[in-house]
Amino acid sequence: MKTTPRGLNWRDAKHWGGTRKPCIHCGRATPLRDDHDRPAHKVCAENAEATR
Ligand SMILES: [Zn+2]
């Protein structure tokens, strides 16, 4: 079984918004949502977590 070495676990369906919206971090379109239901790439959210 493959595990993520670091970062967030976004395998849950709640992180898929269905439509593409501008990422709140980088402004590029993404179908993903963060824990607060905001459009965000996984890597962008991870970077935001790391720099918090
Ligand atoms: Zn992004």
mmCIF file of the protein (N, C-alpha, C, O) and its ligand, coordinates in Angstrom:
data_MODEL
# 
_entry.id   MODEL 
# 
loop_
_entity.id 
_entity.type 
_entity.pdbx_number_of_molecules 
1 polymer     1 
2 non-polymer 1 
# 
_entity_poly.entity_id                      1 
_entity_poly.type                           'polypeptide(L)' 
_entity_poly.nstd_linkage                   no 
_entity_poly.nstd_monomer                   no 
_entity_poly.pdbx_seq_one_letter_code       MKTTPRGLNWRDAKHWGGTRKPCIHCGRATPLRDDHDRPAHKVCAENAEATR 
_entity_poly.pdbx_seq_one_letter_code_can   MKTTPRGLNWRDAKHWGGTRKPCIHCGRATPLRDDHDRPAHKVCAENAEATR 
_entity_poly.pdbx_strand_id                 A 
# 
loop_
_entity_poly_seq.entity_id 
_entity_poly_seq.num 
_entity_poly_seq.mon_id 
_entity_poly_seq.hetero 
1 1  MET n 
1 2  LYS n 
1 3  THR n 
1 4  THR n 
1 5  PRO n 
1 6  ARG n 
1 7  GLY n 
1 8  LEU n 
1 9  ASN n 
1 10 TRP n 
1 11 ARG n 
1 12 ASP n 
1 13 ALA n 
1 14 LYS n 
1 15 HIS n 
1 16 TRP n 
1 17 GLY n 
1 18 GLY n 
1 19 THR n 
1 20 ARG n 
1 21 LYS n 
1 22 PRO n 
1 23 CYS n 
1 24 ILE n 
1 25 HIS n 
1 26 CYS n 
1 27 GLY n 
1 28 ARG n 
1 29 ALA n 
1 30 THR n 
1 31 PRO n 
1 32 LEU n 
1 33 ARG n 
1 34 ASP n 
1 35 ASP n 
1 36 HIS n 
1 37 ASP n 
1 38 ARG n 
1 39 PRO n 
1 40 ALA n 
1 41 HIS n 
1 42 LYS n 
1 43 VAL n 
1 44 CYS n 
1 45 ALA n 
1 46 GLU n 
1 47 ASN n 
1 48 ALA n 
1 49 GLU n 
1 50 ALA n 
1 51 THR n 
1 52 ARG n 
# 
loop_
_struct_asym.id 
_struct_asym.entity_id 
A 1 
B 2 
# 
loop_
_chem_comp.id 
_chem_comp.type 
_chem_comp.mon_nstd_flag 
ALA 'L-peptide linking' y 
ARG 'L-peptide linking' y 
ASN 'L-peptide linking' y 
ASP 'L-peptide linking' y 
CYS 'L-peptide linking' y 
GLU 'L-peptide linking' y 
GLY 'peptide linking'   y 
HIS 'L-peptide linking' y 
ILE 'L-peptide linking' y 
LEU 'L-peptide linking' y 
LYS 'L-peptide linking' y 
MET 'L-peptide linking' y 
PRO 'L-peptide linking' y 
THR 'L-peptide linking' y 
TRP 'L-peptide linking' y 
VAL 'L-peptide linking' y 
ZN  non-polymer         . 
# 
_pdbx_entity_nonpoly.entity_id   2 
_pdbx_entity_nonpoly.name        ? 
_pdbx_entity_nonpoly.comp_id     ZN 
# 
_pdbx_nonpoly_scheme.asym_id         B 
_pdbx_nonpoly_scheme.entity_id       2 
_pdbx_nonpoly_scheme.mon_id          ZN 
_pdbx_nonpoly_scheme.ndb_seq_num     1 
_pdbx_nonpoly_scheme.pdb_seq_num     101 
_pdbx_nonpoly_scheme.auth_seq_num    101 
_pdbx_nonpoly_scheme.pdb_mon_id      ZN 
_pdbx_nonpoly_scheme.auth_mon_id     ZN 
_pdbx_nonpoly_scheme.pdb_strand_id   A 
_pdbx_nonpoly_scheme.pdb_ins_code    . 
# 
loop_
_atom_site.group_PDB 
_atom_site.id 
_atom_site.type_symbol 
_atom_site.label_atom_id 
_atom_site.label_alt_id 
_atom_site.label_comp_id 
_atom_site.label_asym_id 
_atom_site.label_entity_id 
_atom_site.label_seq_id 
_atom_site.pdbx_PDB_ins_code 
_atom_site.Cartn_x 
_atom_site.Cartn_y 
_atom_site.Cartn_z 
_atom_site.occupancy 
_atom_site.B_iso_or_equiv 
_atom_site.pdbx_formal_charge 
_atom_site.auth_seq_id 
_atom_site.auth_comp_id 
_atom_site.auth_asym_id 
_atom_site.auth_atom_id 
_atom_site.pdbx_PDB_model_num 
ATOM   1   N  N  . MET A 1 1  ? 0.845   -1.194 0.000   1.00 0.00 ? 1   MET A N  1 
ATOM   2   C  CA . MET A 1 1  ? 0.000   0.000  0.000   1.00 0.00 ? 1   MET A CA 1 
ATOM   3   C  C  . MET A 1 1  ? 0.874   1.235  0.000   1.00 0.00 ? 1   MET A C  1 
ATOM   4   O  O  . MET A 1 1  ? 1.821   1.362  0.776   1.00 0.00 ? 1   MET A O  1 
ATOM   5   N  N  . LYS A 1 2  ? 0.527   2.131  -0.889  1.00 0.00 ? 2   LYS A N  1 
ATOM   6   C  CA . LYS A 1 2  ? 1.334   3.348  -1.033  1.00 0.00 ? 2   LYS A CA 1 
ATOM   7   C  C  . LYS A 1 2  ? 0.808   4.443  -0.104  1.00 0.00 ? 2   LYS A C  1 
ATOM   8   O  O  . LYS A 1 2  ? -0.396  4.695  -0.043  1.00 0.00 ? 2   LYS A O  1 
ATOM   9   N  N  . THR A 1 3  ? 1.695   5.067  0.594   1.00 0.00 ? 3   THR A N  1 
ATOM   10  C  CA . THR A 1 3  ? 1.304   6.144  1.506   1.00 0.00 ? 3   THR A CA 1 
ATOM   11  C  C  . THR A 1 3  ? 1.947   7.449  1.089   1.00 0.00 ? 3   THR A C  1 
ATOM   12  O  O  . THR A 1 3  ? 2.984   7.461  0.426   1.00 0.00 ? 3   THR A O  1 
ATOM   13  N  N  . THR A 1 4  ? 1.341   8.518  1.472   1.00 0.00 ? 4   THR A N  1 
ATOM   14  C  CA . THR A 1 4  ? 1.897   9.839  1.175   1.00 0.00 ? 4   THR A CA 1 
ATOM   15  C  C  . THR A 1 4  ? 2.983   10.166 2.188   1.00 0.00 ? 4   THR A C  1 
ATOM   16  O  O  . THR A 1 4  ? 2.711   10.156 3.389   1.00 0.00 ? 4   THR A O  1 
ATOM   17  N  N  . PRO A 1 5  ? 4.183   10.452 1.754   1.00 0.00 ? 5   PRO A N  1 
ATOM   18  C  CA . PRO A 1 5  ? 5.273   10.704 2.690   1.00 0.00 ? 5   PRO A CA 1 
ATOM   19  C  C  . PRO A 1 5  ? 5.028   11.928 3.563   1.00 0.00 ? 5   PRO A C  1 
ATOM   20  O  O  . PRO A 1 5  ? 5.424   11.953 4.729   1.00 0.00 ? 5   PRO A O  1 
ATOM   21  N  N  . ARG A 1 6  ? 4.379   12.939 3.004   1.00 0.00 ? 6   ARG A N  1 
ATOM   22  C  CA . ARG A 1 6  ? 4.094   14.133 3.797   1.00 0.00 ? 6   ARG A CA 1 
ATOM   23  C  C  . ARG A 1 6  ? 2.879   14.828 3.196   1.00 0.00 ? 6   ARG A C  1 
ATOM   24  O  O  . ARG A 1 6  ? 2.407   14.448 2.125   1.00 0.00 ? 6   ARG A O  1 
ATOM   25  N  N  . GLY A 1 7  ? 2.390   15.819 3.868   1.00 0.00 ? 7   GLY A N  1 
ATOM   26  C  CA . GLY A 1 7  ? 1.317   16.621 3.300   1.00 0.00 ? 7   GLY A CA 1 
ATOM   27  C  C  . GLY A 1 7  ? -0.070  16.128 3.685   1.00 0.00 ? 7   GLY A C  1 
ATOM   28  O  O  . GLY A 1 7  ? -0.246  15.371 4.640   1.00 0.00 ? 7   GLY A O  1 
ATOM   29  N  N  . LEU A 1 8  ? -1.028  16.575 2.923   1.00 0.00 ? 8   LEU A N  1 
ATOM   30  C  CA . LEU A 1 8  ? -2.423  16.358 3.260   1.00 0.00 ? 8   LEU A CA 1 
ATOM   31  C  C  . LEU A 1 8  ? -2.971  15.117 2.582   1.00 0.00 ? 8   LEU A C  1 
ATOM   32  O  O  . LEU A 1 8  ? -2.481  14.708 1.529   1.00 0.00 ? 8   LEU A O  1 
ATOM   33  N  N  . ASN A 1 9  ? -3.980  14.524 3.181   1.00 0.00 ? 9   ASN A N  1 
ATOM   34  C  CA . ASN A 1 9  ? -4.680  13.393 2.584   1.00 0.00 ? 9   ASN A CA 1 
ATOM   35  C  C  . ASN A 1 9  ? -5.979  13.902 1.964   1.00 0.00 ? 9   ASN A C  1 
ATOM   36  O  O  . ASN A 1 9  ? -6.963  14.153 2.659   1.00 0.00 ? 9   ASN A O  1 
ATOM   37  N  N  . TRP A 1 10 ? -5.957  14.047 0.645   1.00 0.00 ? 10  TRP A N  1 
ATOM   38  C  CA . TRP A 1 10 ? -7.123  14.581 -0.056  1.00 0.00 ? 10  TRP A CA 1 
ATOM   39  C  C  . TRP A 1 10 ? -7.796  13.501 -0.885  1.00 0.00 ? 10  TRP A C  1 
ATOM   40  O  O  . TRP A 1 10 ? -8.402  13.803 -1.913  1.00 0.00 ? 10  TRP A O  1 
ATOM   41  N  N  . ARG A 1 11 ? -7.703  12.256 -0.460  1.00 0.00 ? 11  ARG A N  1 
ATOM   42  C  CA . ARG A 1 11 ? -8.356  11.188 -1.199  1.00 0.00 ? 11  ARG A CA 1 
ATOM   43  C  C  . ARG A 1 11 ? -9.866  11.248 -1.014  1.00 0.00 ? 11  ARG A C  1 
ATOM   44  O  O  . ARG A 1 11 ? -10.613 10.732 -1.845  1.00 0.00 ? 11  ARG A O  1 
ATOM   45  N  N  . ASP A 1 12 ? -10.315 11.863 0.053   1.00 0.00 ? 12  ASP A N  1 
ATOM   46  C  CA . ASP A 1 12 ? -11.738 11.920 0.333   1.00 0.00 ? 12  ASP A CA 1 
ATOM   47  C  C  . ASP A 1 12 ? -12.476 12.709 -0.744  1.00 0.00 ? 12  ASP A C  1 
ATOM   48  O  O  . ASP A 1 12 ? -11.973 13.717 -1.240  1.00 0.00 ? 12  ASP A O  1 
ATOM   49  N  N  . ALA A 1 13 ? -13.658 12.248 -1.098  1.00 0.00 ? 13  ALA A N  1 
ATOM   50  C  CA . ALA A 1 13 ? -14.442 12.863 -2.178  1.00 0.00 ? 13  ALA A CA 1 
ATOM   51  C  C  . ALA A 1 13 ? -14.841 14.288 -1.864  1.00 0.00 ? 13  ALA A C  1 
ATOM   52  O  O  . ALA A 1 13 ? -15.178 15.046 -2.773  1.00 0.00 ? 13  ALA A O  1 
ATOM   53  N  N  . LYS A 1 14 ? -14.811 14.670 -0.603  1.00 0.00 ? 14  LYS A N  1 
ATOM   54  C  CA . LYS A 1 14 ? -15.214 16.032 -0.246  1.00 0.00 ? 14  LYS A CA 1 
ATOM   55  C  C  . LYS A 1 14 ? -14.265 17.075 -0.830  1.00 0.00 ? 14  LYS A C  1 
ATOM   56  O  O  . LYS A 1 14 ? -14.609 18.252 -0.935  1.00 0.00 ? 14  LYS A O  1 
ATOM   57  N  N  . HIS A 1 15 ? -13.066 16.628 -1.207  1.00 0.00 ? 15  HIS A N  1 
ATOM   58  C  CA . HIS A 1 15 ? -12.096 17.565 -1.755  1.00 0.00 ? 15  HIS A CA 1 
ATOM   59  C  C  . HIS A 1 15 ? -12.254 17.774 -3.254  1.00 0.00 ? 15  HIS A C  1 
ATOM   60  O  O  . HIS A 1 15 ? -11.499 18.531 -3.864  1.00 0.00 ? 15  HIS A O  1 
ATOM   61  N  N  . TRP A 1 16 ? -13.243 17.097 -3.853  1.00 0.00 ? 16  TRP A N  1 
ATOM   62  C  CA . TRP A 1 16 ? -13.497 17.283 -5.278  1.00 0.00 ? 16  TRP A CA 1 
ATOM   63  C  C  . TRP A 1 16 ? -14.756 18.111 -5.454  1.00 0.00 ? 16  TRP A C  1 
ATOM   64  O  O  . TRP A 1 16 ? -15.855 17.660 -5.132  1.00 0.00 ? 16  TRP A O  1 
ATOM   65  N  N  . GLY A 1 17 ? -14.593 19.321 -5.964  1.00 0.00 ? 17  GLY A N  1 
ATOM   66  C  CA . GLY A 1 17 ? -15.722 20.231 -6.113  1.00 0.00 ? 17  GLY A CA 1 
ATOM   67  C  C  . GLY A 1 17 ? -16.507 20.007 -7.382  1.00 0.00 ? 17  GLY A C  1 
ATOM   68  O  O  . GLY A 1 17 ? -17.640 20.478 -7.486  1.00 0.00 ? 17  GLY A O  1 
ATOM   69  N  N  . GLY A 1 18 ? -15.945 19.300 -8.357  1.00 0.00 ? 18  GLY A N  1 
ATOM   70  C  CA . GLY A 1 18 ? -16.648 19.027 -9.606  1.00 0.00 ? 18  GLY A CA 1 
ATOM   71  C  C  . GLY A 1 18 ? -16.343 20.049 -10.675 1.00 0.00 ? 18  GLY A C  1 
ATOM   72  O  O  . GLY A 1 18 ? -15.957 19.685 -11.786 1.00 0.00 ? 18  GLY A O  1 
ATOM   73  N  N  . THR A 1 19 ? -16.508 21.318 -10.364 1.00 0.00 ? 19  THR A N  1 
ATOM   74  C  CA . THR A 1 19 ? -16.211 22.365 -11.337 1.00 0.00 ? 19  THR A CA 1 
ATOM   75  C  C  . THR A 1 19 ? -14.851 22.989 -11.034 1.00 0.00 ? 19  THR A C  1 
ATOM   76  O  O  . THR A 1 19 ? -14.380 22.975 -9.897  1.00 0.00 ? 19  THR A O  1 
ATOM   77  N  N  . ARG A 1 20 ? -14.236 23.536 -12.077 1.00 0.00 ? 20  ARG A N  1 
ATOM   78  C  CA . ARG A 1 20 ? -12.923 24.147 -11.904 1.00 0.00 ? 20  ARG A CA 1 
ATOM   79  C  C  . ARG A 1 20 ? -13.082 25.618 -11.540 1.00 0.00 ? 20  ARG A C  1 
ATOM   80  O  O  . ARG A 1 20 ? -13.776 26.372 -12.221 1.00 0.00 ? 20  ARG A O  1 
ATOM   81  N  N  . LYS A 1 21 ? -12.426 26.007 -10.454 1.00 0.00 ? 21  LYS A N  1 
ATOM   82  C  CA . LYS A 1 21 ? -12.443 27.402 -10.019 1.00 0.00 ? 21  LYS A CA 1 
ATOM   83  C  C  . LYS A 1 21 ? -11.015 27.859 -9.772  1.00 0.00 ? 21  LYS A C  1 
ATOM   84  O  O  . LYS A 1 21 ? -10.120 27.035 -9.585  1.00 0.00 ? 21  LYS A O  1 
ATOM   85  N  N  . PRO A 1 22 ? -10.797 29.179 -9.770  1.00 0.00 ? 22  PRO A N  1 
ATOM   86  C  CA . PRO A 1 22 ? -9.438  29.672 -9.519  1.00 0.00 ? 22  PRO A CA 1 
ATOM   87  C  C  . PRO A 1 22 ? -8.957  29.322 -8.118  1.00 0.00 ? 22  PRO A C  1 
ATOM   88  O  O  . PRO A 1 22 ? -9.649  29.568 -7.130  1.00 0.00 ? 22  PRO A O  1 
ATOM   89  N  N  . CYS A 1 23 ? -7.768  28.747 -8.049  1.00 0.00 ? 23  CYS A N  1 
ATOM   90  C  CA . CYS A 1 23 ? -7.143  28.420 -6.775  1.00 0.00 ? 23  CYS A CA 1 
ATOM   91  C  C  . CYS A 1 23 ? -6.918  29.690 -5.958  1.00 0.00 ? 23  CYS A C  1 
ATOM   92  O  O  . CYS A 1 23 ? -6.451  30.701 -6.484  1.00 0.00 ? 23  CYS A O  1 
ATOM   93  N  N  . ILE A 1 24 ? -7.252  29.633 -4.671  1.00 0.00 ? 24  ILE A N  1 
ATOM   94  C  CA . ILE A 1 24 ? -7.112  30.819 -3.814  1.00 0.00 ? 24  ILE A CA 1 
ATOM   95  C  C  . ILE A 1 24 ? -5.651  31.150 -3.559  1.00 0.00 ? 24  ILE A C  1 
ATOM   96  O  O  . ILE A 1 24 ? -5.333  32.248 -3.101  1.00 0.00 ? 24  ILE A O  1 
ATOM   97  N  N  . HIS A 1 25 ? -4.761  30.210 -3.851  1.00 0.00 ? 25  HIS A N  1 
ATOM   98  C  CA . HIS A 1 25 ? -3.336  30.412 -3.600  1.00 0.00 ? 25  HIS A CA 1 
ATOM   99  C  C  . HIS A 1 25 ? -2.603  30.900 -4.838  1.00 0.00 ? 25  HIS A C  1 
ATOM   100 O  O  . HIS A 1 25 ? -1.816  31.843 -4.759  1.00 0.00 ? 25  HIS A O  1 
ATOM   101 N  N  . CYS A 1 26 ? -2.852  30.264 -5.993  1.00 0.00 ? 26  CYS A N  1 
ATOM   102 C  CA . CYS A 1 26 ? -2.069  30.587 -7.187  1.00 0.00 ? 26  CYS A CA 1 
ATOM   103 C  C  . CYS A 1 26 ? -2.916  31.141 -8.332  1.00 0.00 ? 26  CYS A C  1 
ATOM   104 O  O  . CYS A 1 26 ? -2.372  31.635 -9.319  1.00 0.00 ? 26  CYS A O  1 
ATOM   105 N  N  . GLY A 1 27 ? -4.251  31.062 -8.209  1.00 0.00 ? 27  GLY A N  1 
ATOM   106 C  CA . GLY A 1 27 ? -5.116  31.662 -9.203  1.00 0.00 ? 27  GLY A CA 1 
ATOM   107 C  C  . GLY A 1 27 ? -5.386  30.816 -10.430 1.00 0.00 ? 27  GLY A C  1 
ATOM   108 O  O  . GLY A 1 27 ? -6.156  31.229 -11.298 1.00 0.00 ? 27  GLY A O  1 
ATOM   109 N  N  . ARG A 1 28 ? -4.776  29.640 -10.531 1.00 0.00 ? 28  ARG A N  1 
ATOM   110 C  CA . ARG A 1 28 ? -5.023  28.747 -11.658 1.00 0.00 ? 28  ARG A CA 1 
ATOM   111 C  C  . ARG A 1 28 ? -6.201  27.829 -11.352 1.00 0.00 ? 28  ARG A C  1 
ATOM   112 O  O  . ARG A 1 28 ? -6.451  27.487 -10.197 1.00 0.00 ? 28  ARG A O  1 
ATOM   113 N  N  . ALA A 1 29 ? -6.916  27.438 -12.395 1.00 0.00 ? 29  ALA A N  1 
ATOM   114 C  CA . ALA A 1 29 ? -8.138  26.654 -12.205 1.00 0.00 ? 29  ALA A CA 1 
ATOM   115 C  C  . ALA A 1 29 ? -7.848  25.300 -11.577 1.00 0.00 ? 29  ALA A C  1 
ATOM   116 O  O  . ALA A 1 29 ? -6.850  24.654 -11.899 1.00 0.00 ? 29  ALA A O  1 
ATOM   117 N  N  . THR A 1 30 ? -8.736  24.874 -10.673 1.00 0.00 ? 30  THR A N  1 
ATOM   118 C  CA . THR A 1 30 ? -8.615  23.571 -10.027 1.00 0.00 ? 30  THR A CA 1 
ATOM   119 C  C  . THR A 1 30 ? -9.988  23.028 -9.683  1.00 0.00 ? 30  THR A C  1 
ATOM   120 O  O  . THR A 1 30 ? -10.868 23.799 -9.299  1.00 0.00 ? 30  THR A O  1 
ATOM   121 N  N  . PRO A 1 31 ? -10.201 21.720 -9.808  1.00 0.00 ? 31  PRO A N  1 
ATOM   122 C  CA . PRO A 1 31 ? -11.455 21.113 -9.377  1.00 0.00 ? 31  PRO A CA 1 
ATOM   123 C  C  . PRO A 1 31 ? -11.435 20.748 -7.899  1.00 0.00 ? 31  PRO A C  1 
ATOM   124 O  O  . PRO A 1 31 ? -12.435 20.267 -7.364  1.00 0.00 ? 31  PRO A O  1 
ATOM   125 N  N  . LEU A 1 32 ? -10.317 20.969 -7.245  1.00 0.00 ? 32  LEU A N  1 
ATOM   126 C  CA . LEU A 1 32 ? -10.160 20.550 -5.851  1.00 0.00 ? 32  LEU A CA 1 
ATOM   127 C  C  . LEU A 1 32 ? -10.641 21.614 -4.877  1.00 0.00 ? 32  LEU A C  1 
ATOM   128 O  O  . LEU A 1 32 ? -10.693 22.800 -5.201  1.00 0.00 ? 32  LEU A O  1 
ATOM   129 N  N  . ARG A 1 33 ? -10.994 21.161 -3.668  1.00 0.00 ? 33  ARG A N  1 
ATOM   130 C  CA . ARG A 1 33 ? -11.386 22.073 -2.587  1.00 0.00 ? 33  ARG A CA 1 
ATOM   131 C  C  . ARG A 1 33 ? -10.563 21.754 -1.350  1.00 0.00 ? 33  ARG A C  1 
ATOM   132 O  O  . ARG A 1 33 ? -10.199 20.603 -1.110  1.00 0.00 ? 33  ARG A O  1 
ATOM   133 N  N  . ASP A 1 34 ? -10.277 22.780 -0.575  1.00 0.00 ? 34  ASP A N  1 
ATOM   134 C  CA . ASP A 1 34 ? -9.531  22.534 0.657   1.00 0.00 ? 34  ASP A CA 1 
ATOM   135 C  C  . ASP A 1 34 ? -10.499 22.196 1.802   1.00 0.00 ? 34  ASP A C  1 
ATOM   136 O  O  . ASP A 1 34 ? -11.697 22.019 1.577   1.00 0.00 ? 34  ASP A O  1 
ATOM   137 N  N  . ASP A 1 35 ? -9.978  22.109 3.010   1.00 0.00 ? 35  ASP A N  1 
ATOM   138 C  CA . ASP A 1 35 ? -10.803 21.719 4.152   1.00 0.00 ? 35  ASP A CA 1 
ATOM   139 C  C  . ASP A 1 35 ? -11.906 22.732 4.445   1.00 0.00 ? 35  ASP A C  1 
ATOM   140 O  O  . ASP A 1 35 ? -12.873 22.414 5.137   1.00 0.00 ? 35  ASP A O  1 
ATOM   141 N  N  . HIS A 1 36 ? -11.768 23.936 3.928   1.00 0.00 ? 36  HIS A N  1 
ATOM   142 C  CA . HIS A 1 36 ? -12.754 24.994 4.166   1.00 0.00 ? 36  HIS A CA 1 
ATOM   143 C  C  . HIS A 1 36 ? -13.634 25.223 2.943   1.00 0.00 ? 36  HIS A C  1 
ATOM   144 O  O  . HIS A 1 36 ? -14.313 26.244 2.836   1.00 0.00 ? 36  HIS A O  1 
ATOM   145 N  N  . ASP A 1 37 ? -13.613 24.247 2.006   1.00 0.00 ? 37  ASP A N  1 
ATOM   146 C  CA . ASP A 1 37 ? -14.440 24.274 0.803   1.00 0.00 ? 37  ASP A CA 1 
ATOM   147 C  C  . ASP A 1 37 ? -14.061 25.425 -0.136  1.00 0.00 ? 37  ASP A C  1 
ATOM   148 O  O  . ASP A 1 37 ? -14.895 25.916 -0.897  1.00 0.00 ? 37  ASP A O  1 
ATOM   149 N  N  . ARG A 1 38 ? -12.827 25.837 -0.073  1.00 0.00 ? 38  ARG A N  1 
ATOM   150 C  CA . ARG A 1 38 ? -12.331 26.860 -0.980  1.00 0.00 ? 38  ARG A CA 1 
ATOM   151 C  C  . ARG A 1 38 ? -11.555 26.178 -2.096  1.00 0.00 ? 38  ARG A C  1 
ATOM   152 O  O  . ARG A 1 38 ? -10.874 25.183 -1.845  1.00 0.00 ? 38  ARG A O  1 
ATOM   153 N  N  . PRO A 1 39 ? -11.638 26.692 -3.340  1.00 0.00 ? 39  PRO A N  1 
ATOM   154 C  CA . PRO A 1 39 ? -10.878 26.086 -4.430  1.00 0.00 ? 39  PRO A CA 1 
ATOM   155 C  C  . PRO A 1 39 ? -9.372  26.234 -4.197  1.00 0.00 ? 39  PRO A C  1 
ATOM   156 O  O  . PRO A 1 39 ? -8.873  27.341 -3.993  1.00 0.00 ? 39  PRO A O  1 
ATOM   157 N  N  . ALA A 1 40 ? -8.668  25.122 -4.229  1.00 0.00 ? 40  ALA A N  1 
ATOM   158 C  CA . ALA A 1 40 ? -7.230  25.144 -3.999  1.00 0.00 ? 40  ALA A CA 1 
ATOM   159 C  C  . ALA A 1 40 ? -6.594  23.855 -4.499  1.00 0.00 ? 40  ALA A C  1 
ATOM   160 O  O  . ALA A 1 40 ? -7.182  22.781 -4.371  1.00 0.00 ? 40  ALA A O  1 
ATOM   161 N  N  . HIS A 1 41 ? -5.388  23.957 -5.071  1.00 0.00 ? 41  HIS A N  1 
ATOM   162 C  CA . HIS A 1 41 ? -4.627  22.766 -5.400  1.00 0.00 ? 41  HIS A CA 1 
ATOM   163 C  C  . HIS A 1 41 ? -4.121  22.118 -4.112  1.00 0.00 ? 41  HIS A C  1 
ATOM   164 O  O  . HIS A 1 41 ? -3.924  22.786 -3.098  1.00 0.00 ? 41  HIS A O  1 
ATOM   165 N  N  . LYS A 1 42 ? -3.917  20.815 -4.176  1.00 0.00 ? 42  LYS A N  1 
ATOM   166 C  CA . LYS A 1 42 ? -3.396  20.111 -3.005  1.00 0.00 ? 42  LYS A CA 1 
ATOM   167 C  C  . LYS A 1 42 ? -2.016  20.653 -2.621  1.00 0.00 ? 42  LYS A C  1 
ATOM   168 O  O  . LYS A 1 42 ? -1.741  20.909 -1.449  1.00 0.00 ? 42  LYS A O  1 
ATOM   169 N  N  . VAL A 1 43 ? -1.162  20.821 -3.624  1.00 0.00 ? 43  VAL A N  1 
ATOM   170 C  CA . VAL A 1 43 ? 0.198   21.283 -3.334  1.00 0.00 ? 43  VAL A CA 1 
ATOM   171 C  C  . VAL A 1 43 ? 0.180   22.698 -2.776  1.00 0.00 ? 43  VAL A C  1 
ATOM   172 O  O  . VAL A 1 43 ? 0.974   23.028 -1.895  1.00 0.00 ? 43  VAL A O  1 
ATOM   173 N  N  . CYS A 1 44 ? -0.723  23.539 -3.284  1.00 0.00 ? 44  CYS A N  1 
ATOM   174 C  CA . CYS A 1 44 ? -0.819  24.915 -2.790  1.00 0.00 ? 44  CYS A CA 1 
ATOM   175 C  C  . CYS A 1 44 ? -1.263  24.933 -1.336  1.00 0.00 ? 44  CYS A C  1 
ATOM   176 O  O  . CYS A 1 44 ? -0.719  25.684 -0.526  1.00 0.00 ? 44  CYS A O  1 
ATOM   177 N  N  . ALA A 1 45 ? -2.249  24.107 -1.004  1.00 0.00 ? 45  ALA A N  1 
ATOM   178 C  CA . ALA A 1 45 ? -2.714  24.020 0.370   1.00 0.00 ? 45  ALA A CA 1 
ATOM   179 C  C  . ALA A 1 45 ? -1.626  23.497 1.289   1.00 0.00 ? 45  ALA A C  1 
ATOM   180 O  O  . ALA A 1 45 ? -1.492  23.947 2.427   1.00 0.00 ? 45  ALA A O  1 
ATOM   181 N  N  . GLU A 1 46 ? -0.845  22.539 0.787   1.00 0.00 ? 46  GLU A N  1 
ATOM   182 C  CA . GLU A 1 46 ? 0.258   21.989 1.576   1.00 0.00 ? 46  GLU A CA 1 
ATOM   183 C  C  . GLU A 1 46 ? 1.315   23.064 1.833   1.00 0.00 ? 46  GLU A C  1 
ATOM   184 O  O  . GLU A 1 46 ? 1.857   23.172 2.934   1.00 0.00 ? 46  GLU A O  1 
ATOM   185 N  N  . ASN A 1 47 ? 1.594   23.848 0.807   1.00 0.00 ? 47  ASN A N  1 
ATOM   186 C  CA . ASN A 1 47 ? 2.563   24.932 0.980   1.00 0.00 ? 47  ASN A CA 1 
ATOM   187 C  C  . ASN A 1 47 ? 2.050   25.959 1.986   1.00 0.00 ? 47  ASN A C  1 
ATOM   188 O  O  . ASN A 1 47 ? 2.815   26.483 2.797   1.00 0.00 ? 47  ASN A O  1 
ATOM   189 N  N  . ALA A 1 48 ? 0.753   26.240 1.927   1.00 0.00 ? 48  ALA A N  1 
ATOM   190 C  CA . ALA A 1 48 ? 0.160   27.187 2.863   1.00 0.00 ? 48  ALA A CA 1 
ATOM   191 C  C  . ALA A 1 48 ? 0.237   26.661 4.292   1.00 0.00 ? 48  ALA A C  1 
ATOM   192 O  O  . ALA A 1 48 ? 0.491   27.416 5.231   1.00 0.00 ? 48  ALA A O  1 
ATOM   193 N  N  . GLU A 1 49 ? 0.011   25.346 4.446   1.00 0.00 ? 49  GLU A N  1 
ATOM   194 C  CA . GLU A 1 49 ? 0.125   24.724 5.764   1.00 0.00 ? 49  GLU A CA 1 
ATOM   195 C  C  . GLU A 1 49 ? 1.561   24.812 6.272   1.00 0.00 ? 49  GLU A C  1 
ATOM   196 O  O  . GLU A 1 49 ? 1.798   25.076 7.451   1.00 0.00 ? 49  GLU A O  1 
ATOM   197 N  N  . ALA A 1 50 ? 2.503   24.591 5.380   1.00 0.00 ? 50  ALA A N  1 
ATOM   198 C  CA . ALA A 1 50 ? 3.909   24.545 5.777   1.00 0.00 ? 50  ALA A CA 1 
ATOM   199 C  C  . ALA A 1 50 ? 4.429   25.909 6.203   1.00 0.00 ? 50  ALA A C  1 
ATOM   200 O  O  . ALA A 1 50 ? 5.326   26.008 7.040   1.00 0.00 ? 50  ALA A O  1 
ATOM   201 N  N  . THR A 1 51 ? 3.863   26.953 5.624   1.00 0.00 ? 51  THR A N  1 
ATOM   202 C  CA . THR A 1 51 ? 4.370   28.300 5.896   1.00 0.00 ? 51  THR A CA 1 
ATOM   203 C  C  . THR A 1 51 ? 3.562   29.004 6.983   1.00 0.00 ? 51  THR A C  1 
ATOM   204 O  O  . THR A 1 51 ? 3.849   30.147 7.340   1.00 0.00 ? 51  THR A O  1 
ATOM   205 N  N  . ARG A 1 52 ? 2.554   28.315 7.501   1.00 0.00 ? 52  ARG A N  1 
ATOM   206 C  CA . ARG A 1 52 ? 1.720   28.938 8.518   1.00 0.00 ? 52  ARG A CA 1 
ATOM   207 C  C  . ARG A 1 52 ? 2.472   29.121 9.828   1.00 0.00 ? 52  ARG A C  1 
ATOM   208 O  O  . ARG A 1 52 ? 1.911   29.635 10.796  1.00 0.00 ? 52  ARG A O  1 
HETATM 209 ZN ZN . ZN  B 2 .  ? -2.878  26.507 -6.741  1.00 0.00 2 101 ZN  A ZN 1 
# 
